[in-house]
């Protein structure tokens, strides 16, 4: 008589897909792990695309702007833009609503404006002129502009005289007025000026953060690596810089900088000043990392092998927390943009003819203008959106680079 055999449970092997996933994570580099974690932060990914779009629009400002930033001061000699004589008729004109469908087909257009006097207040206002339909189109010819970052005073592309006249979107007839975001106090298109102003405001943030990062990593690394009297000196210098209030410093700069200073010097000076005031946070972070890393086994082993100190710093110590530096830089860019905008808004930073969001926002410093011309606050909205997406992007990078998150 045979005893029936009980069925043995099958061996529970790890599924192939799970094993492959675990292998991927085990052999992945630090940057791959950061990217995989960053992709899970949906808001940060969206912010990354918005930031990329902002810099693309900024670099090709002439193409994306319907008009030039200042038709009265074009960089192309002996050229008067069509319709410039009509510009004065649209001083402080309100935004023109865009209609996308005409007679059942896709054919964008706007209506022109005509002036009318209010019988009660006798104030001159703009009313829609339904007899004047201005047809719009994509990739239209218009004002001649120079290709590149020509809104930035120190741009190396200023010496390249590459001109073009094709615009992404605008009136089919270049002489027709087009003010989708309204006009300023001299009849210039607000949308075009916002796009051109982004070249200065966005570049100040990037250049300033790079300079402050280099300064902070260098001085913070010296402080943490060498220590002793040099560490005390650098830390005391950091405390002195952090104790200086911003507003009195800006007022002193306003007195020191003459009103007719070359915009190149003003741009360069503001970038340097913002960098000198913002490197302290990075220096303290780097100092703390160096203090902890210099006692690690792999650093001590490199020293015992006779590896030069510079090679240890550049090949082992700094790369070990480079992801943290990038996240800190991303979170520091909004502060740089706000600093430039605040200086220009108060009239102690960049000045016309340089166009930046702060310079444009200075036009809305009067309360009466804000009440009657709310579109003058659009540069503030651009600053707000840029700061917001940079903060979301920085939060995503910080979470992705945090090994304990």
Backbone torsions as a table, in degrees:
resi	resn	phi	psi	omega
1	UNK	NA	127.6	-177.3
2	UNK	-99.0	137.9	178.2
3	UNK	-83.9	127.3	180.0
4	UNK	-62.9	137.5	180.0
5	UNK	-83.7	133.4	176.1
6	UNK	-74.8	137.9	179.5
7	UNK	-65.0	130.9	179.3
8	UNK	-83.5	137.1	178.0
9	UNK	-66.3	140.1	-179.8
10	UNK	-67.1	148.8	179.3
11	UNK	-65.7	131.3	-177.8
12	UNK	-88.6	83.9	176.9
13	UNK	-76.7	151.3	176.9
14	UNK	-66.8	131.2	179.5
15	UNK	-55.1	149.0	-176.4
16	UNK	-61.0	-43.2	-177.5
17	UNK	-63.6	-41.1	179.4
18	UNK	-65.2	-39.3	179.0
19	UNK	-64.6	-41.3	178.8
20	UNK	-64.9	-38.1	179.3
21	UNK	-64.7	-43.8	178.6
22	UNK	-63.4	-37.8	178.3
23	UNK	-65.1	-40.0	178.4
24	UNK	-58.3	-45.6	-178.6
25	UNK	-68.8	-32.1	-178.7
26	UNK	-71.6	-34.6	-176.9
27	UNK	-98.9	-2.6	-177.4
28	UNK	-71.8	149.7	176.6
29	UNK	-79.2	171.3	179.8
30	UNK	-61.7	-41.2	-178.1
31	UNK	-69.4	-33.0	175.8
32	UNK	-66.2	-42.3	177.6
33	UNK	-62.7	-40.3	178.5
34	UNK	-63.1	-43.1	-179.0
35	UNK	-65.9	-40.3	178.7
36	UNK	-64.1	-39.2	177.7
37	UNK	-71.9	-36.1	-178.8
38	UNK	-66.1	-36.3	-178.2
39	UNK	-64.1	-22.8	179.1
40	UNK	-75.3	-16.8	179.3
41	UNK	-89.8	90.8	-172.1
42	UNK	-59.7	-43.1	-178.2
43	UNK	-64.4	-37.2	178.2
44	UNK	-68.4	-37.8	178.5
45	UNK	-65.1	-43.4	176.9
46	UNK	-61.8	-42.3	178.9
47	UNK	-62.8	-36.8	178.0
48	UNK	-61.2	-43.4	178.9
49	UNK	-66.6	-36.9	177.8
50	UNK	-64.6	-43.2	179.0
51	UNK	-62.9	-43.0	178.0
52	UNK	-61.1	-42.5	178.9
53	UNK	-63.8	-39.4	179.1
54	UNK	-60.9	-43.6	-178.2
55	UNK	-74.2	-30.6	174.6
56	UNK	-66.1	-46.1	177.8
57	UNK	-62.7	-38.7	180.0
58	UNK	-64.7	-43.5	-177.4
59	UNK	-67.7	-38.4	178.9
60	UNK	-105.2	48.6	-175.4
61	UNK	-60.2	-42.5	-178.9
62	UNK	-61.7	-32.9	-179.9
63	UNK	-75.0	-42.0	-176.4
64	UNK	-82.9	-22.1	-180.0
65	UNK	-80.3	132.7	179.2
66	UNK	-64.1	-34.0	-179.1
67	UNK	-128.4	178.4	173.3
68	UNK	-79.7	161.7	-178.1
69	UNK	-66.1	-38.4	-179.0
70	UNK	-145.1	93.2	-177.1
71	UNK	-60.1	-21.5	-178.9
72	UNK	-80.5	-8.2	-175.5
73	UNK	-137.7	50.0	-179.2
74	UNK	-67.4	146.7	179.0
75	UNK	-80.1	-11.3	176.6
76	UNK	-88.9	117.2	-174.8
77	UNK	-69.6	155.8	174.5
78	UNK	55.6	40.9	178.2
79	UNK	-137.0	125.2	176.0
80	UNK	-112.7	120.1	-175.8
81	UNK	-65.7	144.8	177.8
82	UNK	-61.0	138.1	177.5
83	UNK	80.6	5.1	-178.6
84	UNK	-65.6	-35.7	179.1
85	UNK	-63.5	-26.4	-179.8
86	UNK	-82.8	-9.5	-174.6
87	UNK	-59.9	-38.5	-176.5
88	UNK	-63.9	-19.3	178.9
89	UNK	-73.6	-14.9	-175.0
90	UNK	-113.2	31.6	177.0
91	UNK	-63.7	125.3	-179.8
92	UNK	58.9	32.0	178.4
93	UNK	-70.1	141.3	179.1
94	UNK	-72.3	166.1	179.3
95	UNK	-60.1	143.3	177.4
96	UNK	-93.0	118.3	177.1
97	UNK	-67.7	138.0	-178.8
98	UNK	-95.9	129.3	175.6
99	UNK	-105.3	127.3	-171.9
100	UNK	-96.1	-23.0	-177.1
101	UNK	-114.3	129.6	178.4
102	UNK	-131.1	115.4	-179.1
103	UNK	57.2	39.6	175.1
104	UNK	81.4	2.5	179.2
105	UNK	-123.4	159.3	178.8
106	UNK	-76.1	106.2	179.8
107	UNK	-152.6	86.6	-175.5
108	UNK	-62.1	146.6	178.7
109	UNK	-160.5	165.2	172.7
110	UNK	-134.4	160.9	173.5
111	UNK	-97.9	144.6	176.6
112	UNK	-74.0	176.9	178.4
113	UNK	-115.7	152.5	168.0
114	UNK	-135.4	153.2	-176.0
115	UNK	-89.1	142.7	178.3
116	UNK	-140.1	147.5	-179.0
117	UNK	-102.9	127.8	179.0
118	UNK	-66.9	125.5	-177.1
119	UNK	-67.5	-22.5	-178.8
120	UNK	-88.4	-51.5	-176.5
121	UNK	-93.2	-10.5	-176.9
122	UNK	60.0	19.9	178.8
123	UNK	-87.1	138.8	-179.9
124	UNK	-82.4	124.0	-177.5
125	UNK	-127.9	167.4	177.8
126	UNK	-98.7	134.5	174.4
127	UNK	-125.7	152.8	-177.8
128	UNK	-70.5	131.6	177.0
129	UNK	-97.5	95.4	-176.3
130	UNK	-71.4	-9.3	177.4
131	UNK	-85.6	-7.5	-178.6
132	UNK	-119.8	101.2	178.4
133	UNK	-100.0	122.9	-178.1
134	UNK	-103.3	113.4	-177.8
135	UNK	-80.4	140.2	-179.0
136	UNK	-115.6	163.6	178.9
137	UNK	-162.3	170.5	176.9
138	UNK	-98.5	146.6	179.4
139	UNK	53.8	56.4	-178.8
140	UNK	-100.3	160.6	176.8
141	UNK	-91.7	140.8	-178.1
142	UNK	-156.5	-136.4	-178.3
143	UNK	-63.0	142.1	176.0
144	UNK	-76.5	136.7	180.0
145	UNK	-139.4	165.2	177.5
146	UNK	-98.2	138.2	-177.3
147	UNK	-80.7	133.9	177.0
148	UNK	120.5	-170.7	-177.6
149	UNK	-86.8	62.2	-176.0
150	UNK	-82.8	-4.4	172.6
151	UNK	-78.7	-15.2	-179.3
152	UNK	-91.8	123.8	-175.3
153	UNK	-59.4	-32.3	-174.9
154	UNK	-104.1	20.3	-179.4
155	UNK	-66.2	132.0	178.0
156	UNK	-66.8	-15.1	-179.8
157	UNK	-81.6	-2.6	-179.7
158	UNK	-63.7	-24.3	-179.3
159	UNK	-83.3	-10.2	179.8
160	UNK	-92.7	117.4	-177.5
161	UNK	-93.2	64.1	178.4
162	UNK	-99.8	113.1	-175.9
163	UNK	-112.8	156.9	178.4
164	UNK	-154.3	163.1	-178.7
165	UNK	-133.5	12.1	179.7
166	UNK	-92.1	132.3	179.2
167	UNK	-119.0	146.7	-177.0
168	UNK	-61.4	-42.4	-177.2
169	UNK	-151.0	136.7	179.9
170	UNK	172.4	-174.1	179.5
171	UNK	-69.7	141.4	179.0
172	UNK	-64.8	-38.3	174.6
173	UNK	-92.8	113.8	-176.1
174	UNK	-59.4	-22.3	-178.8
175	UNK	-77.6	-13.6	-178.2
176	UNK	-75.9	144.0	176.5
177	UNK	-74.8	147.5	179.0
178	UNK	-151.4	110.6	-176.9
179	UNK	-131.2	74.1	-178.6
180	UNK	-64.9	-27.6	177.3
181	UNK	-111.1	15.9	-179.7
182	UNK	88.4	-179.8	-179.4
183	UNK	-122.0	157.6	179.9
184	UNK	-91.7	-164.6	-172.1
185	UNK	-74.4	-5.1	174.0
186	UNK	-123.6	14.9	174.5
187	UNK	84.4	21.2	178.9
188	UNK	-92.6	147.7	-177.5
189	UNK	-67.3	123.6	-177.6
190	UNK	-68.9	-37.7	-179.5
191	UNK	-63.1	-44.9	179.9
192	UNK	-63.1	-41.1	-179.5
193	UNK	-69.5	-33.9	176.0
194	UNK	-62.5	-42.0	-179.0
195	UNK	-67.7	-44.4	178.7
196	UNK	-66.7	-36.3	-179.6
197	UNK	-66.1	-26.0	179.6
198	UNK	-63.6	-25.2	179.1
199	UNK	-60.8	-44.1	-178.6
200	UNK	-75.1	-50.0	-173.8
201	UNK	-64.3	-41.8	-179.3
202	UNK	-74.3	-35.1	-179.4
203	UNK	-72.0	-34.5	176.7
204	UNK	-60.0	-41.7	178.7
205	UNK	-62.2	-45.4	-178.7
206	UNK	-68.0	-51.1	-177.2
207	UNK	-63.7	-43.0	-179.6
208	UNK	-62.8	-40.5	-179.5
209	UNK	-69.2	-38.6	178.3
210	UNK	-62.6	-44.1	179.0
211	UNK	-64.6	-44.1	179.7
212	UNK	-67.0	-33.6	177.4
213	UNK	-65.2	-45.8	179.4
214	UNK	-61.7	-43.4	-179.9
215	UNK	-67.1	-42.5	-179.2
216	UNK	-66.8	-41.3	179.1
217	UNK	-66.4	-40.3	-178.2
218	UNK	-67.0	-53.1	-177.4
219	UNK	-71.7	-38.8	177.0
220	UNK	-65.2	-37.0	176.8
221	UNK	-66.1	-41.7	176.1
222	UNK	-61.8	-42.1	-177.9
223	UNK	-64.2	-42.9	-177.5
224	UNK	-80.6	-29.5	-175.7
225	UNK	-83.3	-43.6	-176.3
226	UNK	-88.6	-45.6	179.6
227	UNK	71.0	-158.8	177.0
228	UNK	67.5	-143.8	-176.7
229	UNK	-65.1	-30.7	178.6
230	UNK	-67.7	-38.8	176.3
231	UNK	-61.9	-45.6	178.7
232	UNK	-62.5	-40.7	-179.0
233	UNK	-64.1	-46.5	-178.6
234	UNK	-66.7	-39.9	-179.9
235	UNK	-67.2	-37.5	176.7
236	UNK	-67.2	-37.5	177.5
237	UNK	-64.1	-39.4	177.1
238	UNK	-62.5	-43.7	-179.9
239	UNK	-64.0	-37.5	178.5
240	UNK	-65.6	-44.8	-179.7
241	UNK	-64.6	-38.5	-179.7
242	UNK	-72.5	-19.2	-179.7
243	UNK	-86.4	-10.1	-179.7
244	UNK	-77.9	121.6	178.2
245	UNK	-70.5	147.1	-174.1
246	UNK	-71.1	-47.5	-172.9
247	UNK	-62.0	-49.1	176.1
248	UNK	-59.9	-35.1	178.0
249	UNK	-65.3	-42.3	178.4
250	UNK	-64.8	-38.4	177.7
251	UNK	-64.0	-38.8	177.4
252	UNK	-65.6	-37.4	177.7
253	UNK	-66.8	-36.1	178.8
254	UNK	-62.4	-36.7	178.4
255	UNK	-73.7	-34.9	-175.5
256	UNK	-75.6	-28.6	-177.0
257	UNK	-94.3	116.5	178.1
258	UNK	-63.9	151.4	-177.2
259	UNK	-61.6	-29.9	-175.6
260	UNK	-99.5	25.6	178.7
261	UNK	-66.1	144.3	178.8
262	UNK	-56.8	129.9	179.2
263	UNK	-55.5	-29.6	178.0
264	UNK	-62.0	-45.4	-180.0
265	UNK	-67.2	-38.6	179.8
266	UNK	-65.1	-46.0	179.0
267	UNK	-60.0	-48.3	-179.4
268	UNK	-64.0	-40.7	-179.4
269	UNK	-65.4	-42.8	179.5
270	UNK	-63.7	-42.2	179.2
271	UNK	-61.9	-44.0	-179.9
272	UNK	-66.0	-43.9	-177.5
273	UNK	-63.7	-45.5	178.4
274	UNK	-61.8	-36.8	178.8
275	UNK	-67.4	-40.6	-179.2
276	UNK	-67.1	-25.2	-178.8
277	UNK	-92.0	-14.8	-172.1
278	UNK	-111.0	2.1	-175.7
279	UNK	-83.4	-11.4	-171.8
280	UNK	-66.2	-39.9	179.8
281	UNK	-63.5	-44.1	178.8
282	UNK	-63.2	-39.5	-178.8
283	UNK	-63.1	-40.6	-179.6
284	UNK	-69.0	-37.6	177.2
285	UNK	-63.9	-46.0	-179.4
286	UNK	-64.5	-39.6	178.7
287	UNK	-59.9	-45.9	179.2
288	UNK	-62.3	-39.9	178.4
289	UNK	-65.9	-40.1	179.9
290	UNK	-67.2	-37.9	178.9
291	UNK	-62.4	-37.0	179.9
292	UNK	-80.0	-34.8	-176.4
293	UNK	-75.5	-31.3	-175.0
294	UNK	-68.0	-12.8	176.9
295	UNK	-100.3	0.7	179.9
296	UNK	-72.2	155.5	-176.2
297	UNK	-63.5	-40.2	-175.8
298	UNK	-70.3	-27.5	176.4
299	UNK	-73.8	-43.3	177.8
300	UNK	-63.1	-38.2	178.2
301	UNK	-64.9	-39.4	178.3
302	UNK	-65.0	-38.4	178.0
303	UNK	-65.6	-41.1	179.5
304	UNK	-66.4	-28.2	178.0
305	UNK	-79.4	-2.4	178.4
306	UNK	83.1	19.2	178.4
307	UNK	-69.6	133.0	179.6
308	UNK	-59.8	149.1	-177.6
309	UNK	-60.1	-40.6	-179.0
310	UNK	-61.6	-39.6	179.2
311	UNK	-68.4	-37.8	177.8
312	UNK	-61.7	-43.0	-178.3
313	UNK	-67.0	-48.4	-172.3
314	UNK	-79.3	-28.0	-175.4
315	UNK	-101.9	-18.5	-174.6
316	UNK	-125.2	-48.1	-171.9
317	UNK	-78.6	-54.9	-178.3
318	UNK	-63.8	-46.2	178.9
319	UNK	-61.0	-24.2	-178.0
320	UNK	-67.7	-22.9	177.0
321	UNK	-130.5	27.1	177.6
322	UNK	-62.7	-35.4	178.4
323	UNK	-61.9	-37.6	177.5
324	UNK	-67.0	-37.0	178.4
325	UNK	-63.7	-42.3	-180.0
326	UNK	-63.9	-42.6	177.6
327	UNK	-63.4	-41.1	178.6
328	UNK	-65.5	-38.8	177.3
329	UNK	-62.5	-42.6	180.0
330	UNK	-62.0	-40.2	178.7
331	UNK	-73.5	-19.5	-179.1
332	UNK	-87.0	-21.2	-178.2
333	UNK	-60.2	-43.1	177.7
334	UNK	-56.3	-37.7	178.3
335	UNK	-63.2	-37.9	177.1
336	UNK	-65.1	-44.7	-179.9
337	UNK	-63.4	-42.7	177.5
338	UNK	-64.0	-37.7	179.3
339	UNK	-62.8	-47.1	178.2
340	UNK	-64.3	-42.2	-179.2
341	UNK	-64.7	-40.0	179.1
342	UNK	-65.6	-43.0	178.8
343	UNK	-62.1	-46.1	-179.2
344	UNK	-69.6	-35.6	178.5
345	UNK	-63.6	-38.7	179.7
346	UNK	-79.4	-3.9	178.4
347	UNK	83.1	12.7	-178.4
348	UNK	-116.2	13.4	177.8
349	UNK	-116.3	-127.4	177.2
350	UNK	-71.0	147.9	-179.7
351	UNK	-131.0	161.4	175.8
352	UNK	-57.2	145.2	12.7
353	UNK	-85.0	0.2	175.3
354	UNK	-64.6	136.4	-178.0
355	UNK	-109.1	120.6	172.5
356	UNK	-140.5	167.1	-179.8
357	UNK	-62.9	-35.9	177.7
358	UNK	-67.4	-40.1	177.6
359	UNK	-63.4	-41.7	178.3
360	UNK	-66.7	-38.4	-179.0
361	UNK	-68.4	-22.9	177.7
362	UNK	-61.8	-25.6	178.3
363	UNK	-68.4	-21.0	-178.1
364	UNK	-99.2	23.0	-177.3
365	UNK	-73.9	-18.3	179.2
366	UNK	-87.1	131.2	-178.4
367	UNK	-63.8	-37.4	179.8
368	UNK	-62.8	-37.4	178.2
369	UNK	-65.7	-37.2	179.9
370	UNK	-64.7	-39.1	-178.7
371	UNK	-69.7	-39.3	-175.8
372	UNK	-92.8	-28.0	-176.8
373	UNK	-127.1	70.0	-175.0
374	UNK	-63.7	-22.7	179.9
375	UNK	-68.4	-10.5	174.9
376	UNK	-68.3	-15.8	178.8
377	UNK	-87.3	2.7	-179.7
378	UNK	-58.8	-36.4	174.2
379	UNK	-58.8	-34.5	175.7
380	UNK	-64.5	-38.1	176.6
381	UNK	-65.1	-38.5	177.5
382	UNK	-63.8	-41.9	177.6
383	UNK	-63.0	-44.0	-178.5
384	UNK	-61.1	-46.3	-179.2
385	UNK	-64.3	-42.8	-179.4
386	UNK	-63.5	-44.8	179.3
387	UNK	-62.6	-40.0	-177.7
388	UNK	-64.6	-47.7	-177.4
389	UNK	-68.8	-33.1	176.9
390	UNK	-67.4	-37.8	178.0
391	UNK	-66.2	-43.0	176.6
392	UNK	-62.2	-42.4	178.5
393	UNK	-64.3	-41.9	178.3
394	UNK	-65.2	-38.7	177.0
395	UNK	-62.8	-42.1	178.8
396	UNK	-64.2	-41.8	178.0
397	UNK	-66.9	-38.8	179.5
398	UNK	-64.3	-43.1	178.3
399	UNK	-66.6	-36.7	-178.7
400	UNK	-70.3	-30.7	-179.0
401	UNK	-90.7	-4.1	179.8
402	UNK	-84.1	114.0	-177.7
403	UNK	-69.4	-16.6	-177.9
404	UNK	-100.1	2.2	-178.4
405	UNK	-86.5	NA	NA
